[in-house]
Amino acid sequence: MAILIGRVDRQADEQADEQADEQADEQESAILSFEYAIEQASNDTLIYWFLPIFLIALALEAAISHRYRLNLFESQDTKASLWMMLMVGVVDVLPKIVAFWVFLNLAELSPLKDIVVRQWWAWVLLFFADDFIYYWFHRANHEIRLFWAGHVSHHSAVKMNFATALRQGVGERLHKYLFWIPLPLLGFDALMIFTVMAINLFYQFWVHVEWIKKMPSWYEAIFNTPSHHRVHHASNIPYLDRNHGGVLIVWDRLFGTFAREQADEPVRYGLTKPLDSYDPINVATHDYHALWRDVRGAKTWRDKLAYMFLAPGWHHAGPDSRSNTLRVKHQKDSS
């Protein structure tokens, strides 16, 4: 009996040791998965190839503008754009690594991961899925005040050029990747997703120009173009919050946010309330300060939340300066 009890105790001890080893392995695996996310994020090297191309294109555009006196640049505006580029590079590091880690783990949960893998057709589907998500991310940045505060630095530029293309929103890095969470759940791996995101942004760089007027009509009907994107950057009331597409303009046509550049409505760049300072910190954060003042000044929680999540221009005491309201009023006044 004593021998039997001893064997049972040894088996229990062995099982306990095995369970402890399994738990330790699981914990180690979780730690390694985050390390693996960092490793995978380091493989996302397209930006290192794209950045020299961007800077060479910017230098050429500036040289041509200077040589032929095209007035495509304003020195303070360009400096602010380059500061935004550097700030985004710093701020984006941690959110990107966390997103890689989340995407990797979500993709592992997907029942489609072994079907998608990296098939050629999966890249095609991912291109359309990514561009569709980009449209809604970009549109949300214009229609939700809290998100607009992180995106507005891109629109505060007063010139349309390749420097403005590099003037990305700093604060938007904090919420951007949340919009892409559905993709790993569909089986797309993190590196695929970030690769297609980079390609999408590479295309968008080239639409930030004044000197390309119109593309062929078939191209204008399907793709985002310099003409469409000039509208997007305009502060004219008819153009506000229009043309959010990344590569494709079809999403704007489908969801009612498309506006055509009109010869009788020349584009005015910048914000409806222009910045009074080119200080980089002010460019990146001025609307967060304005949002905080509005939220702090609101008397009810309903109004506080409205300031954060309704479109820019809403005010609890009026007037309503949201773009859709202004557009309706403008149309009535013009008719």
Helices and strands as residue ranges (DSSP letters): H 2-42, H 46-67, H 75-91, H 93-109, H 113-116, H 120-143, H 145-155, H 162-165, G 171-174, G 176-180, H 182-185, H 190-205, H 217-222, H 226-232, G 237-239, H 250-255, H 280-297, H 301-309, H 323-334
